[in-house]
Every structure is written in structure tokens, then in C-alpha cells.
């Protein structure tokens, strides 16, 4: 398993959290933990699920997202 930390901006409520969590429930993803306040998302996933795929999935829901490693 690989652990990735993403930063998501634009989430304002629990419905936003649910939308981001659902977007990241890609095949093979083991855990998605979304923290509304700081906009931090922790994902445990197999190496076959790329950071780019996760970023695209969140962007498709309308939120801005970036890999926290690049901050």
C-alpha cells in the first residue's frame, strides 16, 4: 500500500467531504480520510492507483486539489 496526502480547497460542509470521499473510492483504494477544516485528505492505495488519477477524480467533483508533497 502507498499513502498519499492531498490538499483540497473549496470544501465547506459534510456533503463536500462525502463527495470527495466518494470520488476517491477508486478500485483498490483501502482508506480515504477527509478532514474538512484543514482540507487534508489521506489515502491508502495500491501503487496502481496514481496520484494523477486521484487528483483528476477530485477535480471532476469541482474542487481544487494538489499533492501535499509538492507544497
C-alpha positions in Angstrom: 0.0 0.0 0.0 1.0 3.6 -0.7 0.0 6.5 1.4 -0.8 9.8 -0.3 -1.8 13.2 1.3 -3.7 15.6 -0.8 -4.8 19.2 -0.1 -8.3 20.0 -1.3 -9.7 23.6 -1.4 -13.3 24.6 -1.7 -14.9 22.1 0.7 -17.4 23.9 3.0 -19.6 21.2 4.5 -20.1 17.5 5.2 -21.7 17.0 1.8 -18.4 18.2 0.2 -16.5 15.7 2.4 -18.8 12.9 1.2 -18.3 13.9 -2.5 -14.5 14.0 -2.2 -14.5 10.6 -0.3 -16.8 9.0 -2.9 -14.6 10.4 -5.8 -11.6 8.8 -4.2 -13.1 5.4 -3.7 -11.3 4.1 -6.8 -10.7 0.3 -7.3 -8.1 -0.9 -4.8 -8.2 2.1 -2.5 -8.2 0.9 1.0 -8.8 4.0 3.1 -9.9 7.6 2.5 -9.9 10.1 5.4 -11.1 13.6 4.6 -10.7 16.4 7.1 -12.9 19.3 6.3 -11.2 22.1 8.4 -7.7 21.8 7.1 -8.8 20.4 3.7 -6.5 17.4 4.1 -7.2 14.1 2.5 -5.2 10.9 3.4 -5.5 8.0 1.0 -4.1 4.5 1.4 -4.0 2.9 -2.1 -2.1 0.4 -4.2 0.7 1.7 -6.4 -1.5 1.0 -9.4 -3.7 4.0 -8.4 -1.7 7.0 -9.4 -1.8 10.4 -7.7 -2.7 11.9 -11.0 -5.8 9.6 -11.1 -6.8 10.7 -7.6 -6.3 14.4 -8.4 -8.4 14.0 -11.6 -11.2 12.3 -9.7 -11.4 15.1 -7.1 -11.2 17.8 -9.8 -14.1 16.1 -11.6 -16.2 16.9 -8.5 -15.4 20.6 -8.8 -12.7 21.0 -6.1 -9.2 22.2 -6.4 -6.7 19.6 -5.3 -2.9 19.2 -5.2 -0.5 16.6 -3.9 0.6 17.8 -0.5 4.1 16.5 -1.2 4.6 19.3 -3.7 3.8 22.1 -1.1 
